[in-house]
Amino acid sequence: MKINSSFLKPTIIIGAARSGTRMLRTVIASSSDFVCIPYDINYIWKYGNFHKNHDELISCDLNKNIKNYIHRQFFKIIKNQKNKKIVEKTVSNCLRVDFIKSIFPECKIIHIIRDGRDIAESSRRCWEAPLDISYIVRKALNFPIKDAHKYAFRYLKNNLNRFFNNKNKIKSWGPRFKGIDEIVKRYSLIEVCGLQWLRCVESTLKSLKKLNRDEYIQIRYEDIVSNPISELRKIADFLEIQDFDSMERFAMREITDTNIGKWKINLSNEEKKLLIHHIRKMLVKLNYLEK
């Protein structure tokens, strides 16, 4: 029997938390060409590295056992999906692109960027949001508890802290870069969210410089939500998608631009000043601000 080896060539969506990675995963998976993993799988990517209290993995953190384990997990997803490809997004992957390329050398990467001010505003709401029990239950049904019990314990401990914290804020949320715990102690939450975005984008851009241009595509969240069909066509061409009609129908029905610029309304003038102090240079580099 011929083995479907498309699991070795997944499409990996890379982007800081709240940059539109879930939206992009869903719209790509609306094509019959793809099957998606419907939740972040940080516990799979960190297999063998659970002792690290951050998500910044490099090629040296990989060995044959870890690589084979991750391959097996992806194969389980694709084995009954004839002729389909995998699209996956885990926001912490923006801190370990080199690590991912070492596991899946033939993967295609989509890097989605978004205005760091909107991301910081949105991320802060996630840090402070009530615990989403339904999401945790859905994720737990497929959680490899035997392989990732240490990760599971840390994850639950961090989230259950919301029940006992009057401020309803978790210890950390989203990608964990090196030194994040010290940053949380030192800065206001809006600054933490800005610095988290900054570290994620810096790490990804550094890794993408090492790749050939046919290995990745970079897109802007604002362009997708403002002009979805033309932007998604670029992605479809990059991924050689045959069933674009399904993507087009989904985009016309689901994608809106209502979340652009919320930072202007929801951040105070003082918060805007604190935030821009940390991220101005990157905003300029990404053409969200003029010099």
RADA-V446273 format. One record per pair of residues at least 6 apart in sequence whose ideal C-beta (glycine too) atoms are under 6 Angstrom apart, sorted by sequence separation. I is the first residue (numbers start at 1). J is the second residue. D is the distance in Angstrom with one decimal. If there is no record, write none. Layout:
<<I | J | D> <I | J | D>>
//
This chain:
<<15 | 21 | 4.4> <28 | 34 | 5.6> <162 | 168 | 5.6> <283 | 289 | 4.2> <29 | 36 | 3.6> <93 | 100 | 5.9> <145 | 152 | 5.9> <224 | 231 | 4.6> <284 | 291 | 5.6> <13 | 21 | 5.0> <49 | 57 | 5.9> <78 | 86 | 5.7> <162 | 170 | 5.7> <172 | 180 | 5.8> <184 | 192 | 5.6> <208 | 216 | 5.8> <223 | 231 | 5.0> <236 | 244 | 4.7> <161 | 170 | 5.7> <183 | 192 | 5.6> <161 | 171 | 5.9> <13 | 24 | 5.4> <25 | 36 | 5.4> <13 | 25 | 5.6> <49 | 61 | 5.4> <158 | 170 | 5.6> <183 | 195 | 5.7> <158 | 171 | 5.1> <232 | 247 | 5.6> <48 | 66 | 4.0> <47 | 66 | 5.8> <229 | 248 | 5.9> <232 | 251 | 5.8> <217 | 238 | 4.7> <47 | 69 | 5.1> <177 | 199 | 4.2> <228 | 251 | 4.1> <175 | 200 | 5.5> <228 | 255 | 4.7> <131 | 159 | 5.5> <44 | 73 | 5.0> <225 | 255 | 5.6> <131 | 162 | 5.0> <226 | 257 | 5.2> <225 | 257 | 4.2> <70 | 103 | 5.5> <67 | 103 | 5.4> <55 | 92 | 4.0> <222 | 260 | 5.8> <56 | 95 | 4.7> <57 | 96 | 4.2> <59 | 98 | 5.5> <55 | 95 | 4.8> <58 | 98 | 5.7> <62 | 102 | 5.3> <128 | 168 | 5.7> <58 | 99 | 5.7> <128 | 169 | 5.4> <57 | 99 | 4.2> <127 | 169 | 5.7> <59 | 102 | 4.5> <45 | 90 | 6.0> <35 | 81 | 4.7> <127 | 173 | 4.6> <126 | 173 | 5.5> <42 | 90 | 5.3> <35 | 84 | 4.7> <41 | 90 | 5.4> <40 | 90 | 4.2> <42 | 92 | 5.0> <34 | 85 | 5.4> <36 | 87 | 4.9> <37 | 88 | 4.9> <34 | 87 | 4.9> <29 | 87 | 5.6> <28 | 87 | 4.7> <25 | 87 | 5.7> <25 | 89 | 4.5> <124 | 189 | 5.4> <124 | 190 | 5.6> <7 | 74 | 4.2> <7 | 75 | 4.8> <21 | 89 | 4.3> <124 | 193 | 5.0> <120 | 190 | 5.8> <123 | 193 | 4.0> <7 | 78 | 4.2> <6 | 78 | 6.0> <120 | 193 | 4.0> <4 | 78 | 5.9> <17 | 91 | 4.3> <120 | 194 | 4.4> <10 | 86 | 4.1> <11 | 87 | 4.5> <12 | 88 | 5.7> <13 | 89 | 3.8> <10 | 88 | 5.6> <16 | 94 | 5.7> <119 | 197 | 4.8> <6 | 85 | 4.9> <7 | 86 | 6.0> <14 | 93 | 5.6> <14 | 94 | 5.2> <95 | 175 | 5.4> <116 | 197 | 4.5> <190 | 271 | 4.8> <194 | 275 | 4.6> <198 | 279 | 5.2> <201 | 282 | 6.0> <95 | 177 | 5.9> <92 | 175 | 4.4> <191 | 274 | 5.3> <195 | 278 | 5.5> <91 | 175 | 5.5> <194 | 278 | 4.9> <198 | 282 | 5.5> <190 | 275 | 5.5> <194 | 279 | 4.8> <12 | 100 | 6.0> <24 | 112 | 5.8> <20 | 112 | 5.3> <19 | 112 | 5.3> <111 | 204 | 5.9> <10 | 104 | 5.9> <12 | 107 | 5.2> <14 | 109 | 5.6> <19 | 114 | 4.1> <9 | 106 | 4.5> <10 | 107 | 5.2> <11 | 108 | 5.0> <12 | 109 | 5.3> <13 | 110 | 5.0> <14 | 111 | 4.8> <15 | 112 | 4.0> <19 | 119 | 5.9> <39 | 139 | 5.1> <50 | 150 | 4.4> <18 | 119 | 4.8> <50 | 151 | 5.1> <16 | 119 | 5.9> <18 | 122 | 4.1> <18 | 123 | 5.1> <43 | 148 | 4.3> <17 | 123 | 5.8> <94 | 200 | 4.3> <97 | 204 | 5.8> <109 | 216 | 3.9> <110 | 217 | 5.6> <111 | 218 | 4.5> <112 | 219 | 5.5> <113 | 220 | 5.7> <114 | 221 | 3.8> <43 | 151 | 4.5> <95 | 203 | 5.0> <98 | 207 | 5.2> <112 | 221 | 5.9> <94 | 204 | 4.7> <97 | 207 | 3.5> <55 | 175 | 5.4> <55 | 176 | 4.9> <54 | 176 | 4.7> <56 | 178 | 5.5> <54 | 178 | 4.9> <121 | 262 | 5.5> <121 | 263 | 4.2> <118 | 262 | 5.9> <118 | 263 | 5.1> <121 | 266 | 5.3> <117 | 263 | 4.0> <121 | 267 | 5.8> <120 | 275 | 5.6> <17 | 174 | 3.9> <116 | 279 | 4.7> <116 | 283 | 5.9> <113 | 286 | 5.9> <115 | 288 | 4.9> <16 | 197 | 4.9> <16 | 200 | 3.9> <16 | 201 | 6.0> <14 | 204 | 5.6> <20 | 221 | 4.1> <19 | 221 | 5.8> <33 | 241 | 5.1> <33 | 242 | 5.7> <31 | 241 | 5.4> <33 | 243 | 5.3> <32 | 243 | 4.4> <31 | 243 | 4.5> <31 | 246 | 5.1> <30 | 246 | 5.0> <31 | 247 | 5.0> <30 | 247 | 5.4> <27 | 247 | 5.7> <30 | 250 | 3.9> <27 | 250 | 5.4> <27 | 251 | 5.7> <11 | 239 | 5.9>>
//
